[in-house]
Amino acid sequence: MDGTGLPTTTLGRSGLEVTRMGLGLAALGRPAYITLGRDIDLGADRDRSTMQQRCHHMLDAAYSAGVRYVDTARSYGRAEEFLASWLRARQLGPGSLTIGSKWGYRYTGAWNMHAALHETKDLSLAMFRDQLPWTMGLLGRHLALYQVHSATLESGVLDDEAVLHALAELGDGGVAVGLTVSGPRQADVVRHALEVEVEGVNPFSTVQATWNVLESSVGPALQEAHTRGWGVLVKEVLANGRLTGRGDHRSEGALEDVATRRGASVDQVAVAAALSQPWADVVLSGAVTPSQLESNLAALDLLLTQEEGEELASLTEDPPSYWDRRGALPWQ
Ligand SMILES: NC(=O)c1ccc[n+]([C@@H]2O[C@H](COP(=O)([O-])OP(=O)(O)OC[C@H]3O[C@@H](n4cnc5c(N)ncnc54)[C@H](OP(=O)(O)O)[C@@H]3O)[C@@H](O)[C@H]2O)c1
């Protein structure tokens, strides 16, 4: 992979080359999102051109820092559009970096900070058939990975023959196929997805899941997926900001103790904990400022000891309460 000083790896049997840290655009493609300090970091001006400028600024910061994986989604407002206009403006051709997007959620915020609903979910064949052309229209041959957005067992998408065949078709066409998972039953969904078959072949080759020092329950299932050749992407490693200098673990407890001893910041320790997982191929940064990104990327040089890993495990929360608390985070 050209021009990156960052460690790289292959995203499992998708064969995609990626850097070990990627940039996620969930917080950059729309005016509102659930992370803690948006009012401080983004200020009040959230109009489209301001957000596009910020998104381009962050993509420039990531690219010049060597990041070569970018994660977006149909539902992240205009994130795919901002990414496409940045690629054009920087004259970056397909393959300059690896790009993953997602289908299954529709953005319903109408660029209104106070929308009652910012996104709705529908993991049907009709939704896939509707959203893929939009993504392809914007990203074209830049699209290397297309993921089911937050697959759940209840959605039935992993047992929907028509959807699985359509995904296998997309995979045969050269776009890698993956899924992302969310919620307290991530591990069950990952294990179910590992057993999916279309004419004897599993269409999925990557999984993206939430893992952090507060919610690590999906870890063993991700190890199984990795062992079976899947690429693993890790999201929400800062628990949407709770594991940063603004979060509820900033001043006491294991995260602070390890950070103080290592002369690091709490976000760096939290990111380093995810990077230290043997099954973690790509850890996503959700940074919205270049200084946040720089701090997150510095975690690549912070190798935690086994003892420190065990110390941080003391922070683990009961998954249902973790996800209830996440569900209560305001869109701001
Ligand atoms: N279902 C899915 O597939 C799904 C769901 C969620 C995320 N994702 C992917 O994962 C990516 C990352 O997720 P995320 O952004 O939700 O979670 P995150 O990484 O846990 O949190 C990122 C947030 O933490 C704050 N932050 C980061 N670095 C900081 C620092 N050094 N100091 C202080 N605050 C800092 C920023 O928020 P503030 O500035 O607002 O405080 C930033 O937006 C997304 O962009 C997306 O690509 C996928």
PDBQT file of the ligand as one rigid body, heavy atoms in Angstrom, charges set to zero:
ROOT
HETATM    1  N1  LIG A 401     -23.427   0.083  13.454  1.00  0.00    +0.000 N 
HETATM    2  C1  LIG A 401     -22.307   0.423  12.880  1.00  0.00    +0.000 C 
HETATM    3  O1  LIG A 401     -21.920  -0.137  11.894  1.00  0.00    +0.000 OA
HETATM    4  C2  LIG A 401     -21.490   1.535  13.513  1.00  0.00    +0.000 A 
HETATM    5  C3  LIG A 401     -21.924   2.153  14.699  1.00  0.00    +0.000 A 
HETATM    6  C4  LIG A 401     -21.102   3.131  15.284  1.00  0.00    +0.000 A 
HETATM    7  C5  LIG A 401     -19.876   3.461  14.674  1.00  0.00    +0.000 A 
HETATM    8  N2  LIG A 401     -19.497   2.827  13.520  1.00  0.00    +0.000 N 
HETATM    9  C6  LIG A 401     -18.215   3.169  12.864  1.00  0.00    +0.000 C 
HETATM   10  O2  LIG A 401     -17.222   3.371  13.858  1.00  0.00    +0.000 OA
HETATM   11  C7  LIG A 401     -16.690   4.718  13.762  1.00  0.00    +0.000 C 
HETATM   12  C8  LIG A 401     -16.297   5.228  15.158  1.00  0.00    +0.000 C 
HETATM   13  O3  LIG A 401     -17.422   5.202  15.968  1.00  0.00    +0.000 OA
HETATM   14  P1  LIG A 401     -17.871   6.408  16.932  1.00  0.00    +0.000 P 
HETATM   15  O4  LIG A 401     -17.346   7.677  16.408  1.00  0.00    +0.000 OA
HETATM   16  O5  LIG A 401     -19.301   6.275  17.158  1.00  0.00    +0.000 OA
HETATM   17  O6  LIG A 401     -17.219   6.047  18.288  1.00  0.00    +0.000 OA
HETATM   18  P2  LIG A 401     -15.943   6.285  19.160  1.00  0.00    +0.000 P 
HETATM   19  O7  LIG A 401     -14.747   6.055  18.363  1.00  0.00    +0.000 OA
HETATM   20  O8  LIG A 401     -16.191   5.447  20.349  1.00  0.00    +0.000 OA
HETATM   21  O9  LIG A 401     -16.063   7.833  19.615  1.00  0.00    +0.000 OA
HETATM   22  C9  LIG A 401     -15.554   8.795  18.811  1.00  0.00    +0.000 C 
HETATM   23  C10 LIG A 401     -15.843  10.157  19.463  1.00  0.00    +0.000 C 
HETATM   24  O10 LIG A 401     -15.049  10.327  20.617  1.00  0.00    +0.000 OA
HETATM   25  C11 LIG A 401     -14.634  11.699  20.747  1.00  0.00    +0.000 C 
HETATM   26  N3  LIG A 401     -13.165  11.698  20.704  1.00  0.00    +0.000 N 
HETATM   27  C12 LIG A 401     -12.372  10.987  19.895  1.00  0.00    +0.000 A 
HETATM   28  N4  LIG A 401     -11.050  11.220  20.166  1.00  0.00    +0.000 NA
HETATM   29  C13 LIG A 401     -11.033  12.083  21.183  1.00  0.00    +0.000 A 
HETATM   30  C14 LIG A 401      -9.988  12.688  21.910  1.00  0.00    +0.000 A 
HETATM   31  N5  LIG A 401      -8.707  12.437  21.621  1.00  0.00    +0.000 N 
HETATM   32  N6  LIG A 401     -10.336  13.517  22.885  1.00  0.00    +0.000 NA
HETATM   33  C15 LIG A 401     -11.652  13.780  23.175  1.00  0.00    +0.000 A 
HETATM   34  N7  LIG A 401     -12.698  13.228  22.500  1.00  0.00    +0.000 NA
HETATM   35  C16 LIG A 401     -12.384  12.396  21.528  1.00  0.00    +0.000 A 
HETATM   36  C17 LIG A 401     -15.229  12.424  19.527  1.00  0.00    +0.000 C 
HETATM   37  O11 LIG A 401     -16.513  12.873  19.875  1.00  0.00    +0.000 OA
HETATM   38  P3  LIG A 401     -16.814  14.359  20.347  1.00  0.00    +0.000 P 
HETATM   39  O12 LIG A 401     -15.814  15.234  19.733  1.00  0.00    +0.000 OA
HETATM   40  O13 LIG A 401     -18.210  14.563  19.886  1.00  0.00    +0.000 OA
HETATM   41  O14 LIG A 401     -16.698  14.293  21.844  1.00  0.00    +0.000 OA
HETATM   42  C18 LIG A 401     -15.422  11.310  18.539  1.00  0.00    +0.000 C 
HETATM   43  O15 LIG A 401     -16.440  11.570  17.602  1.00  0.00    +0.000 OA
HETATM   44  C19 LIG A 401     -17.807   5.501  13.092  1.00  0.00    +0.000 C 
HETATM   45  O16 LIG A 401     -17.359   6.683  12.468  1.00  0.00    +0.000 OA
HETATM   46  C20 LIG A 401     -18.323   4.463  12.077  1.00  0.00    +0.000 C 
HETATM   47  O17 LIG A 401     -17.478   4.420  10.962  1.00  0.00    +0.000 OA
HETATM   48  C21 LIG A 401     -20.274   1.876  12.930  1.00  0.00    +0.000 A 
ENDROOT
TORSDOF 0
